[in-house]
Amino acid sequence: MRAPPRRSRLPAVRRRRSLCTMQDVNDHPLAHVQGAAMAASVDLSVRSDLQAAAPDPVEVFLGQPVTITRLTEHKVPKSEEGLRMLAADGSWRAVAALAEHLLGESHPIDELLRIRWYRIVALLKARDVQQAEREFALLGDLYGPSWTYERYPGMFPMRKGSMVPFAMLLLQALLPSYGGDNNTSLTRLYELLSRTETQLRETSDPKSVRLLNIERQKTILALINIFGAVGDLPVAIAHLEKLLNEVDELCPPLGEESVKKDPPALVATISSAGPTIIARGRPAAKSELLSLLGRIHIQVGDVKSAEATFQQMEALIPADTPDLAQQVMVHLNRGLLQVAHGDYESALHEFTCVRRLDGANVAAANNCAVCHLFCERLSDAVATLEDFVRANPGAHLQQAVAANMAALYQMVEGGAEMMQTLEKLVFAVASDDFDTSVLQLRPS
């Protein structure tokens, strides 16, 4: 049985930023737009399933027993395939443990490199930046001759060049930013960009040119992320506009035959807390770059430029496109633009369209909740996120969702009890890379 309605108040000015609208960071590495000012304090009636008293509040909230179990290193093959299985499951501590075990065995040099890469990624997912730095140090100079195929002619006959994947070089450049040292990351990224551009000038092979152009684009996007993280958005915009002017010259991505089963390539995304790890394994289309640029314009408050940029983006997408990702991007951007204009009802309509297209879209669910809040419907905001999590707790309880749920519970009488259940739910179903600091309640 649901608990009786509780009386609560919307936050005062000093807590206006408790919630924020969030975009899909997997599609756009600079996707974070602060919400507009919240409404004045108004009494609202709020009811939440998390208030129900029960011996097992998590089970009561979900309406069923918790059945999610994570893989461990003991349940997968003791091989690189086992690492891939654990990574796909979000069992990053197990990835780190299995990789450490495999590194103590004998493997071909290129496989050892990939295993070390898995361990570094797992350590970063678990936010153990110092240990990740030590692991990278064990590899020595990634540009040195010891990591070239020519160094091992018996193992790699007829192969030339470096065996170090570009994504690993990019991760090494970004590594200091995960510890807060953005300046060192910028220096490394510019050095990586210079190397890539030098290689482009020295090669004429079409396949190599295509790959190098893709690597160059990823490096520039990483630079944009760092500039965003330090709040230098005008420089981020300048880099992105330059990239957009060049994107038509880039070669299309390689076919599936060239895709390798490597550890996830890591790129940073800006947030109020600094860079966050996300995966990006393909070049961005022009429409995606325009979408990203429009969102940055919103961040700096240039709504007029954002609107013009989104119009450019939509002109590249057929109105009847069957591409679900493009439809989602169009409606999400329209919603963000309406938020910037302060029209939360229209924004809610656009975000609801996204949810109809993609019921698992975290950005749409978060934004719907925020719009309900700005329209002084706190109970609907709470219900939106609770229902979203309940539908698929293992996949839907992501950090952005939990952070907004925690912020909403601060506005509800009896929110401390609901927070306790939310914390238990996180420990029951979240993956190893979940940052539990997002659950910390702010002082009233």
N, C-alpha and C positions, 0 to 999 in steps of 0.2 A: 504494500500500500504506500502511496506517495505521502510524503510529509505535508503538513499544512503549509499554506503560503506564508512566506516571511516578508517582512517589510525591509526595504533596503533603499539606498540612495545612490545616485550616480556620483562619480568622483568630483571632487573640487578641482580647482585649476591646477594645484601642485601635483595632481595625479593624472593629468590629462593624457600622458603618454604611456599609461599602463598597457594599452593595447595599441597595436600597429597593424596596418594592412600589409599583407605579405604576398609576394608573387612566387611563381614556381622557380625556385633557384636552379633546378636541374636544366631548365631551358634558358635561363638568363642569369649570368654570373653576377650581375649588379642589381639584383631584384630585391630592393627593400625600400618601401616608401612609408614615411611616418604618417600616422593618421592625423586628421584635422582636429581642431579643438573640440573637446566633448561638450555636451550640453550642460546647462546649469543644473544644480542639484534638484531632483524632482523625486518624490516618493513613488516607488513602483513596487508591485507585488511580484515576488520571484519564487518559483518552486523548482527544486532540483531533485532528481533521482538520487544524487549522491548524499542527500540528507537522510535517506531512509536508514533507520537503525536496523542492523542485522548482524549476526555472528560473523559473516563474511561479507563485508560491504562491497568488495570487488565483484564477487559472484552475483550479488543482488543488482549491482549497477549493470553488469553485462547481461543479466538474465539467464546465465548459464555458467557452468564451471569453466575455469580458465584451462584451456587445453593446449596453449602454445608452449612448446618446448624448444630450446635452442640446441643445435648440434654442439658436440664437444670434439676435441681432437681424438678422442678414443672411439668415435662413431663414424669416422671417415677413413679412407685409405691414407696410409702414411706416404703421401706423394704430393706432387704439385696439383693433381686433380683434387685431392683432399683440401688443399688450401683454397682452391676455387669454390668448392662446395661450402666451406665455412664462411668465406667472404660473402657469398650470395645469401647466406642465412643471417648475416649481421653478427656472427659470433667472432668478433675481432680479437678478444682475448685468447680464444682457442687458435685463431690464425697465428698470433704471435708465438704461442707455445709450440705449435706444430712446426712452424718455420724454424724456431730455435733448435728443435730436435733434428730437423732435416739438415740444418747447416752443420751439424756435427758428423754427418755422414759424407760419403764420397759421391759426388755428382759431377757431370760435365760442367765446365766453367760457366757456360751461358745459363744453365739451369740453376747453378748456385747464385748467379746474379739475380735471376728472377725470384728465387726464394728469399733472398735478402730484401728484395724490393717489397715482397708481400709483408715481410716482418716490419719494415719501416712504415708502410701504409697502415698496418694494424696498430702500431704504436701511436701514430698520429690520430687515428680514429679514437683511440683511448686517451688522447690528449697527453701522452707521455713524450713531450717534445724533446726533452734532454736526452732520453735514451735513443730516440730516433736520430738525433744528431750524432750520437756516438756510433750508431750502426752505419750511418753514412760515412763517418770518418774511417771506418774499417775498410771501406772500398778504395780509399786513396783517390788518386786523380782519375776521374771518370773520362777525361779526355786523353789520358796517357796511353802508351803503346800496349800496356798489359791488358787493356780491354778492347784490343783489335783482333779480328779474325786472323790476320796475318801472323800474329804471335803464336798461333796453334795450327800450323799447316796440316799436321796429321789428323786433327779432329775436324777441321773445316777446310778441306781442299777446295780451291777455286773461289773461296769467299773472301771479300775484302771489306775494309771499313770497320767502324765501331759496332760492337755488339750491344752497346748501351742504348736502350730505347729512349727516344726523345722525351717521352712522358716522364722518365726518371730524371733526366736533366732538368726538366721544368720543375719537377717536385723539389729537386735539390736547390733550385733558385728560390722557390717559394718558402722553403723550410724556415728561414729566420722569421718570416712574418707570422708563423703560427706561435712563435714565442714573443711576439710584439715588436720584433726588430724589422720594421718595414723598410728602413733605409738600406740595409744590407740586401734585402730581397730585391729592391729596385736596382741596385748596382748589379747584382747577378743577372737579373732579367735583361738589362740593357746589354750586358756582355753576351748573353745567350742570343739576343736579337742580332747583335753585330756578327757573331759567328754564322748564324743562319743566313744573313744577307750576303756575307762573303761567299758562302757555299753556293748561293743562288747565282752570284756573278760568275763563278768559276765552272758552272755546269751547264750543259746544253741538252742533256738527256730529258725528254718530255716527262717520263715517269718521275725522275728525281726532282725536276722543277715543280711538279705538282705536289709531291710530298713536302718539299721545302716551303712552298707557299702556305700549305696547311699549317706547318710548324710555326711559321712566322706569324700567322694569324692568331694561333693559340698563345704565343708569347705576348703579342700586343694586348690580347684580352686579359692576360694575367696582369700586365702593367695597369690596365684600366681598373682591374679589381683592387690593386694595391692603392692606386691614387684615390679610389673611392673610399677605401678603408681609412685613409688618413684625412679624408674630408676635402681633398683637392679635386672636386668634381669638374671645374673648368678644364683642367689638364686631361682628365678622363674623357671629357666630351671631345676635346681636340684630337686625341688619339683615335677615338671611335669614328669621328667624321673623316679623318684621313684614311682609316681602314675601309670605310664605306666607299670612298672614292676609288679605292683599288680593288674592291671585292669582285667586280665584274671581270677582272683580269685573272682571277684565281682559277685554277683548273678544278674540275669537279672531283669529288672524293673517289678513292679507288673502290673497286668492286669487292664483294664479299670474300673473294679468294685471297685478298690481301689482309684480311682482319685476323689478328692473332689473339690468342687467349692469354693476354697479359693481365697483370694486376690493374685495377682501375687507375686511370690517369687522374691526377688530382689537380684541381684549380681552386683558387680562393674566391669566395663571394663576400661582398661587404655586408656588414651588419653593425649595429651599434657596439657590438663586442669585438669587432675586428674580423679578420678573414676566417671563413669557415670552409671546411673541405667539402667539395662536391665533385662529381664525376663529369667529365666532358670528353667524349671519345671521337667526335666528328667535327668537321668544319661547320661554322655557322653560315646559314643562308643570309642573303641580303635582307629579307623580311625580318629575320630574327635580330639582326644587328640594328635595324631601324626600330624594332620594338624595344630593344635595350636602350637605344638613344632616347626614345620618347620617355621611358621611365626615369632616366637620369634627369631629363629636363623637368619632370615632375618633382624630383627630389630637390632641385635647386629653386623650385617655385616658378619656373618659366612655363606656365600652362599653355600659352599661345604657341610656343615652339613645340611642345609636346603634342598638341593637337595637329599641327602641320606635319610632324614626323609620323604620327599614327596614320594620317591620311595617305602619306607616301607608302607606308607599309601595306595598307589595305588595297591600294591600287595595284600592288604586285600579286594579290591573291584573288582568284576568281570568286565571284559571289556565290557560285554553286559548287565550290571546291568540296570534294569528298574527303579531303585531308582533315582528320579530326584534330590534329595538333594545331593546324592553322586556324580552324574555327575557334578552338579554345583561346588561342593567342589574341584573336580579334576581339572576342567578347571580354576577355580579361582586361585588355588595354582600354576598351571603352568604359568598363567599370571603374578602372583607376582614374580615368579622366573625369568621370562624373564625381568621384570622391574629391578630386582636386577642385572641382567647381562647387562642392558642398551639396550636391544633389544626391543624397544617400538613397532615396527611393529608386531613382533611375539606376544608380550603381548596383543596388540590390538585384534589380531585374537582370542586369548583365551577368552578375556573378551566379545568379540562379540558372541562367542559360548555360554557363560553363558546367555547373553541377549536373544538368540534364545530359550534357554531352559526355562528361567524365565524372562519374559519381565518386571517384577516388581522388579528385583534385583537391589537394590540401589548401592551395591558395584560395580557391573559390569558397571553401567552407569557412576559412578564417575571415575572409572579406565579408561574407554574408553575416557572420556574427558581429563584426565591427559595424556594419551598416545598421543592423538591428539596434545596436547600442546607441549609435548616434541619433537614431529615430526614437530614442527613449523607450525601447522595448527590451529591457534587460533580460526578462525571462526568456524571450525568443532567442537572444544572443547565447544564453547559457544552453538552451535546448539544442540549438544548431550544432554546437561543438560536441555536446554529450552524445547526441544521436549519431553524429559522424564517427566518433570514436567507437561507439557501441557496434556500429555496422561491421567494422573490421579492426579490432583493437591493435593487432600486431602490425598492420600496415599504416593505419591512420593516426596512431598516437605518436606523432612526430613532435620535435621540439617546439616548432612554431605554434602548433595546436595546444600543447601542454602549457606553453607560456601564456597564451591568451586565456586558457581556462583558469590558470592560476590568478591572472589579473582580474578576471570576472568574479572569481570567488572572493576576492578582496572587497568587492562591492556588495556582497550578499551577507545578510545577517546569518550567522552560523557557518560562515565560509571556512573557518578553521577545520571543522569536521569534514567538510567536503574536500579540503586540501589533503587531509590525511588519507582519504580514500584514493584521491588522484595519485599521491605518492606511491601507495601500495600497488596501484594499477601499473604505474611506470615500472616498478621493480619486477612486476609479474610478466610483462609482455614486451617491454622496450628492448631494442638491440643494445649491444655493448657500447656503441658510440653516442648514446643518448647523454646529453649534458644535463645532469640533474640540478645544476645551479639555476636553471630557468624556473624551477618550482619555488624558489625562495620568495616568501611573502615580504612585501615592502612595509615599512612602518606606516601605520595609519596617520 
